[in-house]
Amino acid sequence: MTAVEAPEQKLTKKGLATRERIVETAAQLIYAHGVQNTNNELVRKAAGVSGSQLSRHFPTKESLVKAVIAWRADLMIKSHQESAMDLIDSFAALRRWADSFIAREELSQGGCPFGSLASEVIKTNLGIRGDVVQAFDEWVDVFRSGLRMMRERGDLSKDADPEQLAYTLAAAFQGGMLLDQASGNAEPLRAALNGAIAYIETFAAAKP
């Protein structure tokens, strides 16, 4: 279920638009101020909705943060797929994916929005750690499924472990983004992604 779908009831087109606006606004406020410092009043004013509208869609802060997690995860997955021009299921696609993010200099300023959100949420007492775990797993599966295809197709050797290699890519991305944010330049991300892909290339199957 995406962040713009009604959890228990069908929404009108207008209702869906309102819900999506609330989620996007909350995501921006949480990114700027953190989970703890984002309250209903801030969200209500920034989204231009009434208190009853906000509570109708999100009766608790937990339900709103859960929707923000899903929305951020959807955006992250789509951005990774688009950067590779669809599936990340070849060495060329891996390079396109890496080059796309390395070239986006604006990322060095803010880091990964989803990674930042996840680190915030797990420190709270909202009880939604499972949502973060699920969202991360769905993101990692973008790499995992592509790497499995590469092994099945014979691009990767049989001893390549798609699960471990997928986590290698995810860790390189998140770590590189954090270091980019700290240093203000894209070199850490470049080094991390290129290093991770170079490691995966050592599992390339020998061609006859």
C-alpha positions, 0 to 999 in steps of 0.5 A: 500500500502506498502513502497516498492510498486510504488505509481502510476506506476509499477516498475521493479524488479530492480526498486522495489529493489532500492525503498526499499533500499532508504526507508530502508536507509532513515528510518535508517538515520531518526532513527539516526539523526531525520527527520529534520536532514535527507536530500536528499544528506545524503539519496542519498549517504548512499543508493548509488543512483543518485539524479535522482533515488531518485527524481524519486521514491520520488520527495519530502521529504514528499513522502519519509517520508510517505514511511518510516512511512509505512515501519516502521508500516509494520515492527512493525505489523509483529514483534508483530504478529510473537512474538505471533506466529500469532494472539494475540487472547488468554491469552497465545498469549498475554503472548508470545507477552509480553515475546518476547519483554521483552526478547529482551534486545537490545530494551532497548537501542533504544526504539520503532523505530516507536514510535520515528518516530511518535513523530518526524513527528508530530512536523514537518510541513510536513503535514503527521500527518494523515499517522501516525494516520492511521499507529498507528490505523493499529498497534492497530488493531492487539490487537483490532481484537484479543481481539474481537475474545476472547470476541466472543469466550467467553474468555472475558466477555461481558463487556470487551471493546476490543477498550479500552483494545487494547489502554491499551496494545499499551500505555503500550508498547510505554510507557514501551519502552520509559522508557526502553530507558531512564533507559537502562534496560527492567524492565519498559517494563516488569512491563508495559506489565505484568500490562496491561495483568493482567488488561485484565485478570480481564475481563476473563469470568467465566467458568462453 
